């Protein structure tokens, strides 16, 4: 399986892995790291969709870039809300992995 991975696959695998691990109780530093990873990967997806002129996906991944940005973090205050948002984010990344 690892032999079939392409370099661009890291941009959907990395956020998926960090968000899945984030479901577990982790120190606050881990969540900051996860924001950096998801924000960066979301920006990568948004840029690639911009080059392809795929407007709906530009907005979706632009929103994820904003939501997970580590500089001006968005606080939802409840871990249960973040878990739902993270699962939705994982699904969206997975569904768009071949489109980038």
C-alpha positions in Angstrom: 0.0 0.0 0.0 2.8 2.5 0.9 4.4 1.9 -2.5 1.3 3.3 -4.3 1.2 6.5 -2.3 2.1 9.7 -4.3 3.7 12.8 -2.8 0.4 14.7 -3.0 -1.3 12.0 -0.9 0.4 13.4 2.2 -1.9 16.5 1.9 -5.1 14.4 2.6 -3.4 11.7 4.8 -1.7 14.1 7.2 -4.9 16.0 8.2 -6.8 12.8 8.5 -4.3 11.2 10.8 -3.9 14.3 13.1 -7.7 14.8 13.3 -8.2 11.1 14.2 -5.6 11.2 16.9 -7.1 14.5 18.1 -10.3 12.6 19.1 -8.2 11.2 22.0 -7.5 13.3 25.0 -4.3 15.2 24.1 -2.3 18.1 25.5 -3.2 21.6 24.1 0.1 21.7 22.1 -1.1 18.8 20.0 -4.2 20.7 19.0 -2.1 23.6 17.9 0.0 21.3 15.8 -3.1 19.8 14.3 -4.3 23.3 13.4 -1.0 23.9 11.6 -1.3 20.7 9.6 -4.9 21.0 8.7 -4.7 24.7 7.9 -1.7 24.1 5.6 -3.2 21.1 3.8 -6.5 23.0 3.4 -4.7 25.9 1.8 -2.9 23.4 -0.5 -6.3 22.0 -1.6 -7.8 25.4 -2.0 -4.9 26.6 -4.1 -5.1 23.5 -6.4 -8.9 23.9 -6.7 -8.2 27.6 -7.6 -5.9 26.6 -10.4 -8.7 24.2 -11.7 -11.4 26.9 -11.2 -13.4 24.7 -9.0 -15.3 27.4 -7.1 -17.3 25.3 -4.6 -14.2 23.5 -3.4 -12.2 26.7 -3.2 -14.8 28.0 -0.7 -15.0 24.7 1.3 -11.2 24.4 1.7 -10.9 28.2 2.2 -13.3 27.8 5.1 -11.3 24.9 6.6 -8.1 27.1 6.2 -9.9 29.8 8.2 -11.4 27.4 10.8 -8.2 25.6 11.6 -5.8 28.6 11.3 -3.3 28.6 14.2 -2.7 32.4 14.1 -6.3 33.6 14.9 -7.8 30.4 16.2 -11.5 29.8 16.2 -12.7 28.4 19.5 -15.8 26.2 19.6 -15.3 25.5 23.4 -16.7 22.0 23.4 -14.7 18.9 22.4 -17.8 17.2 21.2 -18.5 20.0 18.7 -14.9 19.8 17.5 -15.2 16.0 17.1 -18.1 16.4 14.7 -16.3 19.2 12.8 -13.2 17.0 12.6 -15.1 14.0 11.3 -16.8 16.2 8.6 -13.4 17.6 7.7 -11.9 14.1 7.4 -14.8 13.0 5.1 -14.4 16.1 2.9 -10.6 15.6 2.6 -11.1 11.9 1.7 -13.9 12.6 -0.9 -11.7 15.2 -2.6 -8.3 13.4 -2.5 -8.5 12.4 -6.2 -9.7 15.8 -7.5 -6.6 17.7 -6.5 
